[in-house]
Amino acid sequence: MINLLQLKSKTLGWVLYVPLVILIVMLFLIFGIPNNNVNVVIVLLQLTFIPLACIWALYLFYDLFGTGNFQHMWLYYKGNIEKILIMFFVILFIPLLSLIIAIEFRFDEFKALPTLMLLLTQCLISVVVSLILFAVFGDVSIPITLIFLYISAELATFGSSKYLYHIFFLNLQESLNFTNIIDLALLNLLFGLIGYKIFKLLIT
């Protein structure tokens, strides 16, 4: 596992340090937001963390899908896909947990557990869809472009478009809690697991 971590650290390059930079920037931002605007923080957290997770995952597998050496690289990746993804989630969620703890201390109405559950399922579905697109097209710019187009569409309509599946919680009036995100989180989880099965079928 240590050798795998070292190799993937080289693959990620400077992208490896982006979560730490985002953590520092977000810490400054949240302490500048008034205490009654916790929903703004939750929206900001989603719109920052999810694209970051997708880009991290894409570059994690760049040597497999983006270099034209799939057959050669697959000899190394075979049997290691789950290990790499678990390692990715653990490392990525260390700064996220630190940020969530800081937000909980800062905002009285913030609910850490439902927020974390929602972010986990959002991360799963968005990362899996990004990897499927990367595996199909072999061009990292395509999933990255589509990620930002999707986020732009969600922001433009604030999650009201009937033509899109909405992974985000963009409600500025209601506080985020288990009651109002459980259906969304379960759907994200279900589609994420189905997507992962499709991803595995594509590459095996």
C-alpha positions in Angstrom: 0.0 0.0 0.0 2.9 2.4 0.8 4.4 1.7 -2.7 1.0 2.4 -4.2 0.6 5.6 -2.3 4.1 6.8 -3.5 3.4 6.0 -7.1 0.0 7.7 -7.1 1.5 10.8 -5.4 3.8 11.1 -8.4 0.9 10.6 -10.8 -1.0 13.4 -9.1 1.9 15.8 -9.0 0.9 19.3 -7.9 -2.8 18.3 -7.9 -2.1 16.3 -4.7 -1.7 19.5 -2.7 -4.9 21.3 -4.0 -7.1 19.9 -1.2 -4.8 21.5 1.4 -4.9 24.9 -0.4 -8.7 24.7 -0.7 -8.9 23.9 3.1 -6.9 27.0 4.0 -8.9 29.2 1.6 -12.2 27.8 2.9 -11.2 28.3 6.5 -10.6 32.0 5.8 -13.9 32.3 3.9 -16.2 30.6 6.5 -15.0 32.8 9.3 -15.9 35.8 7.2 -19.5 34.7 6.6 -22.2 35.9 9.1 -23.5 33.2 11.6 -27.0 33.3 10.1 -25.7 32.2 6.6 -24.9 28.6 7.2 -26.7 27.5 4.1 -24.4 29.6 2.0 -21.5 27.8 3.5 -23.1 24.4 2.7 -23.6 25.4 -0.9 -20.1 26.7 -1.1 -18.7 23.5 0.4 -20.5 21.3 -2.2 -19.6 23.5 -5.2 -15.9 23.5 -4.1 -15.4 20.0 -2.9 -17.3 18.0 -5.6 -15.4 19.3 -8.7 -12.1 19.0 -6.7 -12.9 15.4 -6.0 -13.6 14.7 -9.7 -10.4 16.4 -10.9 -8.4 14.5 -8.2 -9.9 11.2 -9.3 -9.3 11.9 -13.0 -5.6 12.7 -12.5 -5.3 9.7 -10.2 -6.1 7.5 -13.3 -4.5 9.7 -15.9 -1.7 7.2 -16.6 -4.3 4.5 -17.3 -6.8 6.4 -19.6 -5.0 9.6 -20.7 -1.6 8.3 -22.1 -2.7 5.8 -24.7 -1.0 3.0 -22.8 -4.1 1.3 -21.4 -3.1 -2.3 -22.2 0.3 -1.9 -20.6 -0.9 0.1 -17.5 -3.8 -2.3 -16.9 -1.3 -5.0 -15.9 -0.5 -2.7 -12.9 -4.0 -1.5 -12.2 -5.7 -4.9 -12.4 -6.7 -5.8 -8.8 -5.7 -2.3 -7.5 -8.7 -0.2 -8.6 -10.5 -0.6 -5.3 -7.4 0.0 -3.2 -6.6 3.2 -5.2 -10.1 4.5 -4.8 -10.3 3.7 -1.1 -6.9 5.4 -0.6 -8.2 8.4 -2.6 -11.3 8.8 -0.5 -9.4 8.5 2.8 -6.8 11.1 1.9 -9.3 13.5 0.4 -11.6 13.3 3.4 -9.0 14.2 5.9 -9.0 17.9 5.0 -12.8 17.7 4.5 -13.4 16.4 8.0 -11.1 19.1 9.4 -13.1 21.7 7.5 -16.5 20.3 8.7 -15.3 20.3 12.3 -14.3 24.0 11.9 -17.6 24.9 10.3 -19.5 23.1 13.2 -17.7 25.2 15.7 -18.4 28.4 13.7 -22.1 27.9 12.9 -24.7 26.8 15.5 -27.2 25.5 13.0 -24.6 23.4 11.0 -25.3 19.6 11.1 -22.0 17.7 10.5 -23.3 14.2 10.0 -26.0 14.8 7.3 -23.6 17.2 5.5 -20.9 14.5 5.5 -23.3 11.8 4.3 -24.5 14.0 1.5 -20.9 15.0 0.4 -19.8 11.3 0.4 -22.7 10.3 -1.9 -22.2 13.3 -4.1 -18.5 12.5 -4.3 -19.2 8.9 -5.2 -21.7 9.6 -8.1 -19.7 12.5 -9.5 -16.3 10.8 -9.4 -17.7 7.6 -11.0 -19.4 9.5 -13.8 -16.2 11.5 -14.4 -14.2 8.2 -14.6 -16.7 6.6 -17.0 -16.4 9.6 -19.3 -12.6 9.5 -19.1 -12.6 5.8 -19.8 -14.9 6.2 -22.9 -13.2 9.3 -24.4 -9.6 9.0 -23.2 -9.4 12.8 -22.9 -9.3 14.4 -19.5 -10.6 17.7 -20.7 -14.0 16.2 -21.7 -15.1 15.2 -18.2 -13.6 18.3 -16.6 -15.5 20.5 -19.1 -18.8 18.6 -18.5 -18.3 18.9 -14.7 -18.1 22.7 -14.9 -20.9 22.9 -17.4 -23.2 20.9 -15.1 -22.3 23.0 -12.1 -22.9 26.2 -14.1 -26.3 24.9 -15.2 -27.2 23.9 -11.6 -26.2 27.4 -10.4 -28.0 29.2 -13.2 -31.2 27.4 -12.4 -30.4 26.8 -8.7 -31.3 23.2 -9.1 -34.7 23.8 -10.7 -34.1 22.4 -14.2 -36.3 19.4 -15.0 -33.8 18.2 -17.6 -31.0 17.6 -15.1 -30.5 15.1 -12.3 -29.7 17.2 -9.2 -26.9 15.9 -6.9 -26.6 19.1 -5.0 -28.6 20.5 -2.0 -29.0 24.2 -3.0 -31.8 25.2 -0.7 -31.0 28.5 1.1 -34.2 28.6 3.1 -34.2 25.2 4.8 -31.4 23.9 7.1 -29.7 20.8 5.9 -30.6 17.8 8.0 -31.2 14.1 7.7 -34.9 14.5 6.9 -34.5 16.7 3.8 -31.4 15.1 2.3 -32.0 11.4 2.9 -33.8 10.8 -0.4 -31.2 12.7 -2.3 -28.3 10.9 -0.6 -29.8 7.5 -1.2 -30.4 8.2 -4.9 -26.8 9.5 -5.2 -25.5 6.3 -3.5 -27.6 4.0 -5.7 -26.6 5.7 -9.0 -23.0 5.9 -7.8 -22.9 2.2 -7.1 -24.6 1.4 -10.5 -22.1 3.7 -12.2 -19.2 2.0 -10.5 -20.4 -1.4 -11.9 -20.6 0.2 -15.4 -17.1 1.6 -14.9 -15.7 -1.8 -14.0 -17.4 -3.4 -17.0 -15.8 -0.8 -19.3 -12.3 -1.4 -18.2 -12.2 -5.2 -17.6 
